[in-house]
Amino acid sequence: MKKLPDSSIHLAVTSPPYNVGKDYDFHNDQMGYDDYLAWLNKVWVETKRVLVPGGRFCLNIAPTGIKEFLPIHHDFTTQIRKLGMLFRTEIVWYKQTMLKRTAWGSFKSPSNPHIVPSWEYVLIFSKDQNKLIDTEENADITKEEFMKFSDGMWYIPPERKRNGHPAPFPEDLIYRLIKFYSFKGNTVLDMFGGTGTVAAVAKKNNRNFVHIDISKEYCKIAEKRLTTEKEKLSQVKLDIVQNKNILIKRIGEPLAAIQR
Ligand SMILES: C[S@@+](CC[C@H](N)C(=O)[O-])C[C@H]1O[C@@H](n2cnc3c(N)ncnc32)[C@H](O)[C@@H]1O
């Protein structure tokens, strides 16, 4: 992220590792909690720097732990507000996963029952000001979509196609965030981009994108996915704009491919 220019991103959408011991290709997902928060705070600082004034940050996160509940969504919110970002709202992403439920705690007794998180949050922040400046011609959300998405309870099942990754986003979640919070032609960043869901949906919807992931393997999957999207788009004869900001990059390597 350090190599991205100041004020170059209109919308950042991401889901960081949750620190729950998931088997990512190239990341220790089980740090001490304070180290975990300190590590991510550096990412929030950079996110604020690269956003344009009025740029949005959509942060997907869920509380972790059922027996030992860890409210990381509250801790992230406190961190990001301390940096001076404006906390706009929180969207509840209801994942409809209760059928698989196994952890009941004290079943049928109030002595120590468990609530199972069947939801996640998308926390929404803005930099400096609420308004993102653009021309209304570049607003491409329909009236029906606007009315549906502005209800903050989103019923979206989790992604079933794993695509070689333990925790990919469902495309519908990203579609809604991109349509609701950005204009056509804007640049969208995912700094924990995994298999490239944000980049692919941004591309399909005429936004530029920046994709970052530490894993070369996931970047390769993302690149393949983007190539397929490009082919699909050209088959239906949509006008693919060539002068996009495209960055597929593994942290630690030189800034390889920004095309403008
Ligand atoms: C929750 S997953 C994101 C999945 C993504 N939303 C998708 O649709 O595929 C978090 C990602 O963060 C990546 N990651 C972990 N540490 C990182 C780091 N230091 N820099 C960049 N990416 C990192 C992991 O490789 C993993 O793909």
The ligand as an SDF file (V2000), in Angstrom:
LIG
                    3D

 27 29  0  0  0  0  0  0  0  0999 V2000
  -10.4240  -12.9010    4.3740 C   0  0  0  0  0  0  0  0  0  0  0  0
   -9.2520  -13.1890    3.1050 S   0  0  0  0  0  0  0  0  0  0  0  0
   -9.8840  -12.1830    1.7810 C   0  0  0  0  0  0  0  0  0  0  0  0
  -10.6100  -12.9640    0.7270 C   0  0  0  0  0  0  0  0  0  0  0  0
  -11.1550  -12.1090   -0.4230 C   0  0  0  0  0  0  0  0  0  0  0  0
  -12.1510  -11.1930    0.0840 N   0  0  0  0  0  0  0  0  0  0  0  0
  -11.7680  -12.9520   -1.5570 C   0  0  0  0  0  0  0  0  0  0  0  0
  -12.8880  -12.7100   -2.0050 O   0  0  0  0  0  0  0  0  0  0  0  0
  -11.0780  -13.8900   -2.0390 O   0  0  0  0  0  0  0  0  0  0  0  0
   -7.8400  -12.2990    3.6420 C   0  0  0  0  0  0  0  0  0  0  0  0
   -6.6530  -12.2920    2.6710 C   0  0  0  0  0  0  0  0  0  0  0  0
   -5.6060  -11.5030    3.2390 O   0  0  0  0  0  0  0  0  0  0  0  0
   -4.3770  -11.9820    2.7090 C   0  0  0  0  0  0  0  0  0  0  0  0
   -3.2570  -11.4490    3.5240 N   0  0  0  0  0  0  0  0  0  0  0  0
   -2.8360  -11.8320    4.7390 C   0  0  0  0  0  0  0  0  0  0  0  0
   -1.7910  -11.0850    5.1500 N   0  0  0  0  0  0  0  0  0  0  0  0
   -1.5680  -10.1670    4.1840 C   0  0  0  0  0  0  0  0  0  0  0  0
   -0.6230   -9.0930    4.0160 C   0  0  0  0  0  0  0  0  0  0  0  0
    0.3120   -8.8220    4.9310 N   0  0  0  0  0  0  0  0  0  0  0  0
   -0.7050   -8.3560    2.9040 N   0  0  0  0  0  0  0  0  0  0  0  0
   -1.6340   -8.6290    1.9440 C   0  0  0  0  0  0  0  0  0  0  0  0
   -2.5320   -9.6390    2.0400 N   0  0  0  0  0  0  0  0  0  0  0  0
   -2.5070  -10.3900    3.1410 C   0  0  0  0  0  0  0  0  0  0  0  0
   -4.5400  -13.5020    2.7650 C   0  0  0  0  0  0  0  0  0  0  0  0
   -3.6540  -14.1440    1.8610 O   0  0  0  0  0  0  0  0  0  0  0  0
   -6.0330  -13.6590    2.3900 C   0  0  0  0  0  0  0  0  0  0  0  0
   -6.1910  -13.9420    1.0090 O   0  0  0  0  0  0  0  0  0  0  0  0
  1  2  1  0
  2  3  1  0
  2 10  1  0
  3  4  1  0
  4  5  1  0
  5  6  1  0
  5  7  1  0
  7  8  2  0
  7  9  1  0
 10 11  1  0
 11 12  1  0
 11 26  1  0
 12 13  1  0
 13 14  1  0
 13 24  1  0
 14 15  1  0
 14 23  1  0
 15 16  2  0
 16 17  1  0
 17 18  1  0
 17 23  2  0
 18 19  1  0
 18 20  2  0
 20 21  1  0
 21 22  2  0
 22 23  1  0
 24 25  1  0
 24 26  1  0
 26 27  1  0
M  CHG  2   2   1   9  -1
M  END
$$$$
